[in-house]
Amino acid sequence: MCDDGEVTHPPTSPEPPTPPSQGWIATTSAGSAVLDRAGADPAGVLLAADLDGTLAPIVENPDDAAVLPRARAALERLNGRAGTLAVITGRPVRRACEMLRTDRPGLGRIVILGQYGVESFEAATGELRVPEAPPAVARARALLADAVARIAVTDPATAGTMIEVKGGAVALHTRRAADPALAWHLLAPRARAVGEDLGLYIEEGREVVELTAWHTDKSDALQRLIDRARPSTVIMCGDDLGDLPAMRLVAERIEGGGAGARVVSWSAEQPSMRRHADVLCDSPQGVSQFLEELAGRMGKDDGSPEE
């Protein structure tokens, strides 16, 4: 308080800068340095990326989601240049493979970790690992479907809420509801209660509550990759709260003097994510541009993908 009685307030932290339309901007010294660090040692780079909201735009129906062609092309250029190229997603690994079109040439060295690392696919060997889901997941699906149907009768504006089965997980999506905010208010608590009653783990994101059988998150998946590759630079790309554990792992490495960056695909639906960015991108298009520039720093571009 000042002498004249006026109350003073501590200065607030400035908001991170806004990225250019469909582009990106470095927001920390780690973000400013990451391209040079990656270019100096491409074989030491571990690049991991989320799918939905990061490489693929968020859409109303999750079944319609697709990786941007531009993002896929950037990954092709990074394939064989980055020491480790990986996707870490809550999606089932088979669906992630479909979205990335791993049956086509260009991603012959990518590693895909689905269900937050419970499932895996190694493109170099063709090895696929998909554990069987426990009965509790099917029970959760039935309970959520019943809750959605009953509440739609009394509150028709919640109609359109959907249940997605994801192997070892089930997700409640309110994005397609006639009134998404009302659907979230009424059904998200029910989804949490179902998860707690059945002993499932609860993950929340952009208009989605996911109940999963396995207690793992993206930091576990990323740590496994780090332990295997021993990289000099770690880059994690994501857009939502489920990506924060992995991004915290990257932040700890940076604080310890290591190289890397947290690359955030920013959206108005999850504005707080910008505070966790070393590189802030405008949507998956911005992430695509960042990956293009990263690939350019990591090797001569002859216009053809590497296997």
Summary of the structure (lengths in Angstrom):
residues: 307
radius of gyration: 20.5
end to end distance: 64.7
largest distance: 73.5
contacts: 1052
relative contact order: 0.20
helix: 42%
strand: 21%
